[in-house]
Amino acid sequence: MEKLPEADNDDFKKQNKGKGPANGAAGPQQYYSGGYAPHYHHMAPPPPQLQHSPPPPPIAFQKDERTQRQYSKLKQKLEKKQNRNNGIDINSNTSTPSLSPRKELNGSRGGGSGGASSGAWSEGEGSSASASLQGDDDNDTQAVLDLLSATRKPQVSEMTPTSALVQWNSPLPEGVPLPRHELTYDLLLGDRGRYKAIYSGPSLSCRVRDLRPGCEYSVCLQIRAGELTGAASEAATFRAPAAPPDRPAAPRVTQRARTSLLLRWTATADNGARILHYLLEMNTGEGFVEVARPRTRQHTANNLQSQTLYRFRIAAVNEVGKSDWSDELTVWTTGAPPAAPQPPELQTATPDSLALIWKRRTQEEEFTLQMDDRMLGHGFLPVYAGHDLRHVCTGLRRATEYRFRLRCETADGQGSWSAEVIYPTLPERPAPPGRPVLRGKAHARAFRLKWDAPVEDGGSPIASYTLELDGGEGYRQAYTGPEREAHCDRLQPGTPYRARVCCENEAGLSDWSPTETVTTDATHSAACPAPELVGKTRATSAAVRWRQPDCDGGTPITEYRVEVVGSDDLPRIAYSGIDRECILRDLSPGHNYKVRVTAYNRVGASVPSPMLEIVTAPAPPDAPAMPIAFIESPNSARLEWTAPRDNGAQILDYRLEMSSTNVEESFSEIFKGIETSYIVRKLTPFSPYFFRVSASNAAGRGAPSGVRDVLMPRAPPAAPTGIRHEATADSLHVHWKAPVDHGAEIVQYKVEVDDSEFETEGIATEYCVEGLLPDTIYRVRVAALNELGVGEWSEPVRLATRPPPPRPPRLECVQRAHNYLKIKWGEGTASESTQYCLEMRALDLRDFRVAYRGSGRSFKVKKLKETTAYAFRIRASDDRGGRGEFSDPVEFCTTAAPPPALRAPTIELSAPRTALVEWESCADASFVLQCARAKDALYRQVYAGGETRYHLEELEHGCEYLVRVCAVRAGLAGAWSSTTRIVVPALVPTIGANSIGAGGRARRTRGTRTRLEPRQTALLILAAFVALALLVAVGVQRLVEPRP
């Protein structure tokens, strides 16, 4: 609530100090609380008829005549009353009738008998006087009301920016007092349509203070006489004059560097006149000097000295004048930040605290200690900042590891963090477990006890529990293990046993729990085994089954009851029947439940089965509300959202997705975490973006929220990209890609070459810089301009002009053949960066084609025609000089090619010892025929000439011969053909002297074997296979056919 002006009325303050409005009062009292604020002045509670928020319209009264008549009438009535009073014996014991309108009105409300009572008055006279006074009082009341309604509006004068004098006239003429009534004037001040009482008293003037310069106010007046209240007068409107601005607060430093300081300050009250600018002065030790007149509330002071003290102050200027100077800001520019300190060391450790110490290197160092509690998941948080070398971290969890790191800070800035260290707190002894209770019903010789885990495990897991029983002979150990229930058997029926439990962890044994007394009983049916889960649980249901107890107690089981215990520990019966399988329904998603089964027979209920703990499947969380976007800059926006219902499973993370087209497939994840807000950076200005958020838990990912669309504001263009160039010895032709204009059309580009800056004509994305030095490196960068200013400069690139290109080497042919030529060029050692381009063409063609590119010094040109001339030319290029000129063409010719290999010759026996050999022909070639015996494979030439056939004579009977042929052309022999074999038949044996050898024995000649051709062999194999198939088919048919 804004501060209202204050009226100058000391009496009013003293009379109403500490008072509040009466309950049920109307008018200004609706704005008051139990006590006024310090700058308000209290007033006596006005009567219920007072209403002035907003004030009623002023009553249009007749000036002069009407007012004069009212004054005359009122004066006459008052004189008559005074005369009546003079005729009454004042010393008599009778009560004097009241002439006060207030008392008369009170008497009429209370139902009394009027102003007269028993006394010396006669009954008739007393009644007549009372009736006459009653009538006169009614007329006087009406006259006072009419008089107070004719109040004129107050007058405002002596105005200053913060105060004004309000005056008004009395409504009664001079010399006419109002009997037993005192006029009270209530001054109401209106600000923005709301009126509040600022003065109440008998004075005819009031000075209103604490006004706001340049603001418009209105005042009106109400007059009270006792409990009578007149209507509000006509409102008088005035405006407080403007004033110079208030004294601004001292500026503050938001960014501190070695040579610059970014100063910011808060806006001050303009006091009714718009602030034109601010005056910023700086003192370096020689007095304050004006450095800037910014219109905004921030300024960057550049070109400062490092590690230097500066003082700044600021004043605001509006149309009226200048404000007072603000408090001085003293700040140092930074130097080199300190190096990372050694990590803190552990001094002492307790279950709830860790004492850390570290070393100081210089006296100016201030330390910041951060701690990371992994269980909270908030990362490193500061726990100490100061000059001390020791800190005790308290309020820690026992037996928990914490990570710590340390950082030094000096006047020059903050150093880097030290290495992270991990220190654990110590565990404690656990608290006593819960009292052991009977699990189910006690049997004749056994019962089962269970107990609750201790409330505090001391920060270390419970390793084991120890159960002891006392049956009258002292305690003995009955169970030791990690479970929280135990089966005690081999007991005596009808015997009371006292049971107690203790637990143990890493720190030691706990105290014993309170004892529990259990008495064994008669036999009942045995307890059912723990129920089993059938399949997987669902979000709202689960199927369980159980086995019948090992012993039914001698009577059949008549009923099973399944109880479900939820998180409220209140069991409910989920099933009752004879079946041993049921479905638990009406469960909540993601909740833990305990299920147990109790068997009933004729005797009663058995001990409940062991608990089956099940967890219902959680459901994905609901869709969050539509995220709220706050634009922070043209390149960033902050998104906030509220957490939805988790549906039984804790929300693991939120996924914020963004799209630029609002198409389902185009949304991509930009944030994943547990926080409910995220700042999206690196956005493109003047581009639409669409955001939605979804929550995930163990059940999966929930539905996404509604899509929030955000349009980023306009900004200067982005930095050009893709800078490339074409260099010569004295120029650089720079090309680039046009950047995004960010909502304002690009009008020009700036090209910066070293210290020189050039501007393009229009929006061309290229520029040629001439007059450069050869073989020189230049630093080039480009920026775009639009109506919002110069955009970001591109990344600077280093471009170099080229040196003169290298000269072409001399070509020579070092090796030639009928289908290739090996070309060599260059002398001495060449640089690896030198590249060569060898081109060739046939003499019958017009254009050269590339035969080789690379850094080699020779190349073999293959797949050429024999005895053909080719022209070659070459040029050299390197990374610096570029491409040189081609050399003059040089001609080289290929040699003649040897003839191709012939196919295998054909041989036919034309006589017993003669064979005809034939082979294919070859143009412009002669032939060489060779023959050899197969057993030694020693070929000898039997023919050389141009014919394509030859007769082999005087072959030996029974020998096998090998024959091959090759072609010869221009002195070059081709490859040998494939070998052809021929077998000369042996002689037919005859009886006679020729058949007997020198030793007198007859020689046995071997007959020749007829060889089958491959075609005949294939036909024979096919016929045999068909015959075999027919035989197999006939055999199978005989086996399958039924016998008659």
C-alpha positions, 0 to 999 in steps of 0.5 A: 500500500502506498504511503498517504499524505500526513495532516499537520494536526497535533491535537488530533494526534494526541486525542486519538493516539492508539485508538482504532475505529469502532466496529460497524462504523461506516465511511473512512473506518473501512480503511483502518485497521486496529491501529494507524500506521506511523504516518497516519493521524488517528481520529475519533470514530465517526458516527455510523451515518458518515460515509465518504469513500467515495464521497457523495456528490455535493448538494446543490444549495441556493447561495445567499437567500437560502443560507440567510433564511436558515441562519435567521430561523435557527437564531430565532429558535435558539433565542426562544429556548433561552427565554424558556429556560429563564422562566424555570426555577433553576434551584428547584429539585426538578430536572431541567429538560434537555435541549441537546439534540444529541440527548433528545435523540438518545432518549427517543432511541432508548424509549425513555420518558423524555427530559422531565421527571418527578419534581415541583412541576405540576402534572399539566405544566410538566407535560405541556413543557415537555411536549413543547421542548420535544417539538422544538428539538425536532425542528432544531435537528432538522435545521442543523442537518440542513445547515451542515449540508450547505458546506462549501468546498475547501480551498487549497493554497501554499502548495509545495511538491510534498505539502499543501495548505487546505482551508475552509469556512465555518457554516454558522454565522458569527455570534450564533453558537450551537448549544451543547454541540461542538463542530468537528471538521473531517478532512478527506483526501482522495488519491486515485479514486479512494478517500481517507480521513487525514484530519479531524478537529475544530480547526478551520485549516490543515496542512497536508504533508507527505504528498507525492510530487507531480500527483493529483489529489482531491479533498472534501470536507464533512462536518459533525455536530455530536452524532449528526453528520453533514454531507460531504462538500464538493471536492477540490482537486489540485496537483502537487508540483514536480521535484527533482528525482530522489537520491539514487542508491549507490551503483553496484558492480555486476562484472569485474575484470582487469581493465573494465567494470560493469556498473548497474543501479536501480531506478529512483523515483522521478517525482513527477518528471521523466528522468532524462539521463544519469550522471556517472562520475569516477574518482581515481584519486584526483577528484571526481570526473564525469565519465558518461551520461547514460540513459539506461541503468548500466554502464561499462567503464573500460580502459582501466588499470588492473589492481587499481582502486576506483570510486564511482557515484551517480545522480539522476536528472529530470526536467526539474533538476538534478538529484543528490549524488548517491553514496560512493562505490569503492571497487578494485579491478582484478588481477590474476586469480589464485591457484587451486589449494590443497584439498581439505583434510579430516581432523575428527569425525563423529556420527553427526559431524566432520571437522575439516582443516586446510592450509593458508598460503597468503593472508588475503585468501578467503576460502569457500568450502563446498559439500556434496550429499549424494543422497540429496542429489543437489550437487556441491553446495557451499557450507562455509565461506571465510578466512578460518582454516577449520570448519565443522560440518554439523547436522550430518547423517551417520555412516554416510560419505560426503564429498568436499572441495575447497576454493581460494578467493582473493581480491583478484578473483576466484581460483579453481577448485581443489581435488575432491575428497570423500570422508564418512561419518561414524555409525552408532549403536542401534536402538532396541528392536520392538517388543517381540509379539506372537505371530499367529496363535501359540501352539502346544509345542511351538509358536512364532514370534516377530518384532519390528526393526529398531527405530534407529539403526545407528547409520549402519545396517542391522547385521543380526537379531538375537532372540532369547526365551525364559521358561523359568530356568533362565534365558537361553538363546533361541534364534540368531539371524538377520530375520525379524521373526523366529519360530520357537519349537520344542516347547512345553505346552501351557507354559509361559515364556518370556521373550526379549530381542536385541540387534547388532550392527557394525558399532555393537549390540543394542539394549534388550527390548521390552519382554513379551510373555507368550503361553503355549496353547492347545493344537490348532491347524498349522499356519499356511505357507506364505502366499505366492504371487501369480504372474506380475502385479498390475497397477490396481490388481494382483493374483496370489495363491497359497498352499494348504497348511502342513497340518489341518489340526485334525479337522478339515479346513472350512475357509481361507481368509486373505488379508491385505495390509496397506501403507496405513497398516490397517488390514482388510479382508480381500477374499473369503472362501475355500479356493486357494487362489484369488485376485486382489482388487482395488489396489493403488498403483505403486504402493507396497502391500502385505498379504497373509492367509489364515486357515479356519477349521472347526476349532478356529483360526490358524496362525496367519501365514507369513507376509507376502510383500508385493508392490503394485505396478506404478502407472505413468504420471499425469501430464504436467500443466503447460509450461510457462516461458519467460524471455530472458534474451534474444537467445535464451528463454526460461521454462517453468512447470509444476509437478503432476501427480506421480501415480504411485511412483516417484517422478524420476525426471522431467523431459523438456522437448523443443520443436521449431515446427510443432510437428510430432516427429520434430520434437527433440529432447533438450533437458532431462532432470528433476528440476522444474525449470530450465533455461534454454540457450543458443536459440535463434532470435526472431524464430518460433519455438514450441515447448512441451514437458513430460514426467517419467517414473518407474512405470514409464513416461507420461503424456506430454503437456500442452505445447507452449509457443514462444517467438524470440525477439529480433536481434542483430544478424548471426555471424557469417559462416563458410568463409572461403577464398580464391587467392592470387599473388596480390589479391584475395577474393573472399566468399561467405554464406549469408547468416540468419538475419534474426528478423531484420533484413541484412543491408550490408557486410563488413570485411576486416583484413588485418587492421583495414575494414571494407564494406560491401555494396549491398548484400553481396556475399563476396568481396575482392581485396586487392593490392596485397603483398605476395606470399603473405598471411592476412587475418580476415573476418566478416560481420553482417549489418541490419537495422538493429546494428552490427551482428557477430563477427565470424571466426577469424581465418588466416588467408595467404596470398600465393607465391609465383607458380612453379615452372613445368619440368622436362619430360622424357620416356625411360621405358616403352613397349607395345602397350605402355610408355613410362614417362619421367620428369624432373631432376634432383629432389622435389618437395612432397607438396609439389603436385604434377598433372600429366596430360596426353592425347593421341595425334588424331585427337584434339583435346588432352586428357589427364593421365596422372595427378600426384607428387610422383616423378614418373608414371607408366601410361598403360593400355596404349596402341602399338606403334602409335605416337602420343603427345604429352604435356605436364604442369607443376603446382604446389600449395602455395604457388598454385597451378603453373603453366603446361609445358610444350607437347612432347611426342613418344611412340609405342613399339610393335606388339608380339602376336597373340597366343594361338589355340591348341592345334588339331592332329589327325592320323592320316597314316599309321606313322603319319599325322596331320597337324593344323592350327589357326592363322594370324595376320602378318605372322609366321609359325613355329611348330614343336613336338616332343614325346610325352615320357620326356617332354623335350620339345624340338622344332619340326617346322617354321614357316607361314603355312597353317598345317604340317605332316608329322612322319615316321612316328613310332608305334605305341608312343604318345606325342605332344604338339604345340605352336606359336606365332612370330611377327616382326621378330617377336614370338608370341606365347605358346599354344596349349599342348595337344596329345596324340597316341600312335597305335601299336603294331598288330602282332603276326606269327613268323620270324619277325615275331621272335626276338633275338633271344628266341622268345615271341613278343606279345603285343598289346591291342589298342583300347577304344576310348569313349568320348565324353558325350558317350560317357555321359549318356552311359551314366545317365542310362545306368541311373535311369535303370537304377531308378526304375528298379528302386521304384518297382521295389518300393511299389511292391512293398507298398501294395497291399497283399490280397 
